[in-house]
Amino acid sequence: MRTRSLLAAAAVAAGVVAVSQPAYAAGPAVRITKIYYDSPGSPDFGANSSLNGEYVQIKNTTKKAVSLKGWTVRDDTKRSDHVYTFGPFTLGAGKTVTLRTGRGKDTSTTLYWGRSGGTLAYIWNQTKDKAFLRNASGALVDSCAYNSSRQDYKIC
C-alpha cells in the first residue's frame, strides 16, 4: 500500500513538474528573414537594377513544402499598389525565396514584384517601414519593422 502511495505521489509530482515547465512560443513556420531596403544606387530614377537591389526574403522553416498561392507581402502604407500577391508558388522545405521589387524572370528562388516607373516604384522606405506577410486567408503570419538610416538592410 505504501509503495502504491509513493508511486502515485511520484506520478503526480512528475505531472506537476511537466505542467510547470515554461512554454516557449514557436516562431512562424514561414517567416520574413531579411529586408534590404536601401538598394545600391537609390534614390535614383528607379532603374530596374536599383529596384531589384531592394528585396524581402521569406523562409520556410518547416520540413514540408508550403504553397504560398494567394499569400501577400506589403509594406506599412495602405497603398493598394504596395501589395504583392503570390501566384502559384511552392516554397520548399527549409528554403528561402527572395522577392525583388523590379522586373525579372521568376525562378524557384527569386520572384519579382514587377514594379517600374521611376522613384515612386520603390516599395521599402530608406529609413523606416514595416513588412507584413499574410496567408491566403488574410491572417498575419509574420512582420518585420526597421527604423534606421545607418543600415541598408534589416535581419528579422
C-alpha positions as CSV (number, residue, x, y, z in Angstrom):
1,M,0.0,0.0,0.0
2,R,2.8,2.4,1.0
3,T,4.6,1.6,-2.3
4,R,1.4,2.5,-4.3
5,S,1.1,5.8,-2.5
6,L,4.7,6.6,-3.2
7,L,4.3,5.8,-6.8
8,A,1.1,7.8,-7.1
9,A,2.8,10.7,-5.3
10,A,5.8,10.5,-7.7
11,A,3.5,10.4,-10.7
12,V,1.6,13.4,-9.5
13,A,4.8,15.3,-8.8
14,A,6.2,14.4,-12.2
15,G,3.0,15.7,-13.8
16,V,3.2,18.9,-11.8
17,V,6.8,19.4,-12.9
18,A,5.9,18.8,-16.6
19,V,3.0,21.2,-16.4
20,S,5.0,23.9,-14.7
21,Q,7.7,23.9,-17.5
22,P,7.7,27.3,-19.3
23,A,6.1,27.2,-22.7
24,Y,8.1,28.9,-25.4
25,A,6.3,30.4,-28.4
26,A,7.4,28.8,-31.6
27,G,8.2,31.2,-34.4
28,P,6.1,31.2,-37.6
29,A,6.7,28.3,-39.9
30,V,7.1,30.7,-42.9
31,R,8.7,34.0,-41.9
32,I,10.4,37.2,-43.1
33,T,14.1,36.9,-42.6
34,K,15.6,40.0,-44.2
35,I,14.6,43.3,-45.8
36,Y,17.1,45.1,-48.0
37,Y,15.6,48.5,-48.1
38,D,18.4,50.8,-49.2
39,S,19.3,49.4,-52.6
40,P,22.6,50.4,-54.2
41,G,22.2,53.5,-56.3
42,S,18.9,54.6,-54.7
43,P,17.5,57.1,-54.7
44,D,17.9,57.4,-58.5
45,F,15.3,57.4,-61.2
46,G,14.0,53.9,-60.5
47,A,16.3,51.9,-62.8
48,N,15.4,48.2,-62.8
49,S,18.8,47.2,-61.4
50,S,18.2,49.6,-58.5
51,L,14.7,48.4,-57.9
52,N,15.9,44.8,-57.8
53,G,18.5,45.9,-55.3
54,E,15.7,46.2,-52.7
55,Y,14.1,43.0,-51.6
56,V,12.5,40.9,-48.9
57,Q,13.4,37.3,-48.1
58,I,10.9,34.8,-46.9
59,K,12.0,31.4,-45.4
60,N,10.1,28.2,-44.9
61,T,11.4,26.8,-41.6
62,T,9.4,23.6,-41.8
63,K,10.3,20.2,-43.2
64,K,7.4,20.3,-45.6
65,A,6.9,22.4,-48.7
66,V,4.3,25.2,-48.3
67,S,2.1,26.6,-51.0
68,L,2.2,30.4,-51.0
69,K,-0.5,30.9,-53.6
70,G,-2.7,33.8,-52.6
71,W,-0.3,34.9,-49.8
72,T,0.6,38.6,-49.7
73,V,3.6,40.8,-48.8
74,R,3.1,44.6,-48.2
75,D,4.7,47.5,-46.6
76,D,3.3,49.8,-43.9
77,T,1.5,52.1,-46.3
78,K,-2.1,51.5,-47.2
79,R,-1.5,51.9,-50.9
80,S,-3.0,49.1,-53.0
81,D,-0.1,49.1,-55.4
82,H,2.3,48.2,-52.5
83,V,0.8,44.7,-52.2
84,Y,2.5,41.7,-53.8
85,T,0.2,38.6,-54.2
86,F,1.9,35.3,-54.8
87,G,0.6,33.3,-57.7
88,P,1.1,29.5,-57.8
89,F,4.3,29.2,-55.9
90,T,5.6,26.5,-53.6
91,L,8.3,27.2,-51.1
92,G,10.4,24.1,-50.5
93,A,11.2,22.7,-47.0
94,G,13.9,24.9,-45.4
95,K,14.1,27.1,-48.5
96,T,14.2,30.9,-48.9
97,V,12.7,33.0,-51.7
98,T,13.8,36.5,-52.5
99,L,11.1,38.9,-53.6
100,R,12.7,41.7,-55.6
101,T,10.9,45.0,-56.3
102,G,11.7,45.4,-60.0
103,R,11.1,43.2,-63.1
104,G,12.7,39.9,-64.0
105,K,12.1,36.2,-64.7
106,D,10.7,34.3,-61.7
107,T,12.6,31.3,-60.5
108,S,12.2,28.8,-57.6
109,T,14.5,31.1,-55.5
110,T,13.7,34.6,-56.8
111,L,10.4,36.3,-57.6
112,Y,9.8,39.8,-59.0
113,W,7.2,42.3,-57.8
114,G,7.3,43.8,-61.4
115,R,7.4,47.4,-60.4
116,S,8.8,50.1,-62.7
117,G,8.2,53.8,-63.3
118,G,10.7,55.9,-61.6
119,T,11.4,56.7,-57.9
120,L,7.8,56.0,-56.9
121,A,8.3,52.4,-57.9
122,Y,10.3,51.6,-54.7
123,I,8.4,49.7,-52.0
124,W,10.6,50.0,-49.0
125,N,11.3,53.4,-47.4
126,Q,15.0,54.1,-46.8
127,T,14.7,54.9,-43.1
128,K,11.6,53.4,-41.6
129,D,9.0,50.8,-42.7
130,K,7.4,47.5,-41.9
131,A,6.8,44.4,-43.9
132,F,3.7,42.2,-43.4
133,L,3.4,38.6,-44.6
134,R,-0.2,37.3,-44.7
135,N,-1.5,33.9,-45.7
136,A,-4.2,33.3,-48.4
137,S,-7.0,33.8,-45.7
138,G,-5.5,37.2,-44.9
139,A,-4.2,36.2,-41.4
140,L,-1.0,37.8,-40.4
141,V,1.8,35.2,-40.5
142,D,4.8,37.5,-39.8
143,S,6.0,41.1,-39.8
144,C,9.3,42.8,-39.6
145,A,10.0,46.5,-38.9
146,Y,13.1,48.7,-39.2
147,N,13.9,52.2,-38.2
148,S,17.4,53.2,-39.3
149,S,19.1,55.2,-41.9
150,R,22.5,53.8,-40.8
151,Q,21.9,50.4,-42.2
152,D,21.0,49.2,-45.7
153,Y,19.0,46.1,-44.5
154,K,17.3,44.5,-41.5
155,I,17.7,40.9,-40.4
156,C,14.4,39.9,-39.0
